[in-house]
Amino acid sequence: AYRIADKFHSLGIKVALGGVHVSLMQEEASKHADCIIIGEAENVWAKILIDFPKLERVYHGETLTDLDQIPIPRRDLFHPSYLSAPLQMTRGCVYNCDYCYLQSVPWKQYRKRPAHLIEKEIEQIKNPYLLVVDDNLFLDRDYVLEVAQRIKPYKKLWGVQAPISIGEDRELLSKLAASGMCG
């Protein structure tokens, strides 16, 4: 990402960087961008666009994003050869695992997108595979089952990172497999 950012910057194109790495490594990231975004970007992105081209060095996404308000991405901008499409259903996690980045950020609160909005997004995805990018989708079993039922009619294969404990729930695994979950 830094190489790409540096290349665009060398061409005189404004660069904004954000995300987990940038939020945790602010000084390092700021060497490669005109501005960096700390925290969740959705609540500051409008300000960045208003400020453009005179960007502040740092923007702070200090409030948690209401996942009901996240717009569906313009997937028509993705190259048609992409096999998978990223999809986010939840953010955050209630656990405090030593190895997890969430212990170092202020946005670890668990939040869920409404299942009907996820289905609306899936309707627009042409790719055969979905890559669910959630921190821990499996904190609410009923929610996972509802989302799986909404994915099933679209005949998508999908994968997600999961805690090993889901292996103990045969009913859940069976329903997830029937919905297309393959990894």
N, C-alpha and C positions, 0 to 999 in steps of 0.2 A: 504494500500500500504506500509506503514511503517513497519507493522508486517511482511509482505512478504519479504520486502527488508532486514529487520533485520535477518530473518531466513536464507536467502541465504548468507548474509554476514557472519553469524556465521558458515556456512559450508565452508568458504573460497572462495566463489564465488563473483567475482567483481559485483558491483551494480552501475548502472547509473539511476538517476531519472530525469525526466523532466516533462514539462506540465505547465498548468496555475498555479496550487497550488505551485509547486516548484519555478516557476518564481516569485511569489509574496511572498513566505515564504522561502527564500533562506537559512537563518541561521538554521531554524528548519529542513528543508529537508536535509541539508548537514550532519546532525547527523546520517542519516540513509543510506548514500551512499558513495561510493568511489569517485564519481563525480556527479555533478548536471549540468543540461543543462538549461540555462536561455534563454528564447525566443524560436523561432522555431528551431527544431532540424535538419531538413533536410540538412541545409547548413553546419552543424558541425559534422554530424554523421561520415562521411568519416575520419575526423581528429581523432575522438575518436577511430575508428577501427585501424588506423595507430599507435596511441599512445599506444594501449593496449599491455601489461598489465600495463604499467607505465602511468596511467591516471593523467591528471591535475585535481585539485579539482573542477574547474568551467570552463565550456565551454559556450561561449556566441554566440547565434544565432543572430548576429547583423543585418544581411540583411534579408529582407522578402523573403520567399520562392516563387519561380515562380511555380504556381500551375500546369502549363503545364508539369513540370519536375518531379512531384511526381510519383514514381513507383506504380504500382498496387500491393497491398499486396498479400502475399502468403497465400491465404485463405485455401489451402490444409493443412495448419498447425493448423487450427481451429478444434476443436472437431466436428464431424459430427452431433452431437445431437443439436447443437446450432440452434435455430429457426430464430434468426435475425443476420444480418450482418451490422456493422457500415459502413457508406458511407459519405464522405465529398465532397460537390460540391463547396462550397464557404468558404471563411474565412473573418472575419471582419464585420464591420458595420459602417455606417456613423452617426448614432445617438449617443447621449451622455446621455443615461439613467442613473440616479443616482445609481440604484441598480446593474448595469452591471459591470462585471469584466473588460471589454474592456477599461474602462476609466483609468485603472491602468497599462496598458501594451502598449508597443510601436508597436504592430503588429495589430492595429485595422483597418488598411486600408482595404477596401472592395476589394476582389479579387475573380474571378470566374475561375473554371476549364472549359476547353472547353467541350461542351456537348458531342462531339464524344468520348472523353476519358472517360467520365462517363459511356456512353453506353458500351464501351469496358470493363470497370470494371464490370458492371452489368451482362454482358454475362458470366462472370466467377463465379458469385455468385450462389451457389446452394440453399441457405437458402430461405425460402418462404417470409420472412419479411426483409425489409430494414429499418434501423434506421439512418436517416439523422442527422448528428451531427453538422450542421452549426450554426453559431451565429445568422445569419438572412438571410436565403435564399431568402426572399421576397423583396429585394431591387430593383430587376430588373424583372418586371412582364413578359416581353417577354422571358427572360432567363428561368424563372420557367416554362413557358408554353412549351418551347422547350425541357427542361429536362423531363417534364411529358410525352410528346409525345414519347420520347425515352425509358422511363420506361414501358409504356403501353404494348408493345408487349411481354414483359417478364412475364406478369401476376403476378407481385410481389405486396404484400401489403406493404405500406410504411408509415412512420410517421416522423414528423419533428416539432420542436418548431416553432411557428409562432406568429406574432403580431395579436392582436385581430382585427385589421383593415381588415384582409383578409375576415372576415365575411361579409363585406359590398360589396364584389365583387362576385356576384352570378355566373357570367360566369367563373371566375377563379376557384371558388369552384367546379363547375360542371365538369370542365375539369380535375381538380386534382382528384376528386372522380373517374372519368372514367379511370384515369391512375393507380388507385390502392391506392391512398392516403386514409388512413383510420384513421389517428390521427395526 
